[in-house]
């Protein structure tokens, strides 16, 4: 599989930023070679590398196609801003499983702070890896009300919920995974009121297994993978 | 959750082996204390620690119950003897997802050798962790014919297969995951003839994502979790 780069259109050219320029050098691509670029918004470009500078690379567009479009039937994943290694794994799996919108929420028991650039970088790398030309949209929220968007049916993963297998996931769907330590009392009663509780079965699964399995299950049902 | 230990019945007592005795010491349990033990065959024992020796621990049985029994509707996972870290992860997830029989197969492109003790240790630790009193049975095979047991319907994960979502997993089911580099030609034609090919969708998922998701999906359908 050829390398896919991330770049932005500027004055009729494609510009790769500093990170992508480093990546270009690592894979030993030189001026004059043809590369494949995406803007992460659904466009696929075939480009010739014109000039590799220190902090950016300028490319000439040879071809340009819109290869992916926003789906009307969205899959939204709300995941906790917990420990970095777990968050990173969840972000990667969500990209791979075709999630359209990624909401990283600071639950009461997952209060870590990450820059949006750090989160975007993981999402970008994972998207390139599995050749998603339309990267998932990323949001970072602190207030629980913000995670609820209009016209979306939300489900919260909780051992007390109905089996995920019995649910017909029609239309746009949001799947909420709580933090490792669980929801706090207020959060839980808010979610109980505003969303439907779903579970994967009687057994307690590890946090990341449950989350990946639930998102994967819905992604499969909604043909996101 | 209290610690669960693995032990074997011997002359009316429970004996913990060297590894479990080390574990006992790590969690600072002393003679006279009560512990919970399983034989991995479905039994749960409440025991008093009588004597902690260098290489083993002798316990007196207070209570004894059969808390899990072999299911008639089995879930079998055939997984490749590939790189240790991946194999380890897959073994752990299979235990967590309620797999009944674990077959570690040496495919042409996954020829690593592991001792059955090394594999058992992972399965034992994962089982204790998620409180499975009946550990999955482990088999290690080299010849593809050996993976096929009687009265079991086998499915092979392959991008050319029908969507897993359309399949009714009745009775005992085996899920075959190939090695990272894919099946070799002969293996593939053997599996095409003897098993049903299933897939998770159009997108190519990473090896471990696909495998965990497929096994998890079937485990969910068969109420193993």
Boltz contact constraints between the chains, C-beta under 6 A:
constraints:
  - contact:
      token1: [A, 96]
      token2: [B, 205]
      max_distance: 6.0
  - contact:
      token1: [A, 96]
      token2: [B, 209]
      max_distance: 6.0
  - contact:
      token1: [A, 165]
      token2: [B, 220]
      max_distance: 6.0
  - contact:
      token1: [A, 200]
      token2: [B, 225]
      max_distance: 6.0
  - contact:
      token1: [A, 201]
      token2: [B, 225]
      max_distance: 6.0
  - contact:
      token1: [A, 203]
      token2: [B, 225]
      max_distance: 6.0
  - contact:
      token1: [A, 205]
      token2: [B, 96]
      max_distance: 6.0
  - contact:
      token1: [A, 209]
      token2: [B, 96]
      max_distance: 6.0
  - contact:
      token1: [A, 213]
      token2: [B, 216]
      max_distance: 6.0
  - contact:
      token1: [A, 216]
      token2: [B, 213]
      max_distance: 6.0
  - contact:
      token1: [A, 220]
      token2: [B, 165]
      max_distance: 6.0
  - contact:
      token1: [A, 225]
      token2: [B, 200]
      max_distance: 6.0
  - contact:
      token1: [A, 225]
      token2: [B, 201]
      max_distance: 6.0
  - contact:
      token1: [A, 225]
      token2: [B, 203]
      max_distance: 6.0
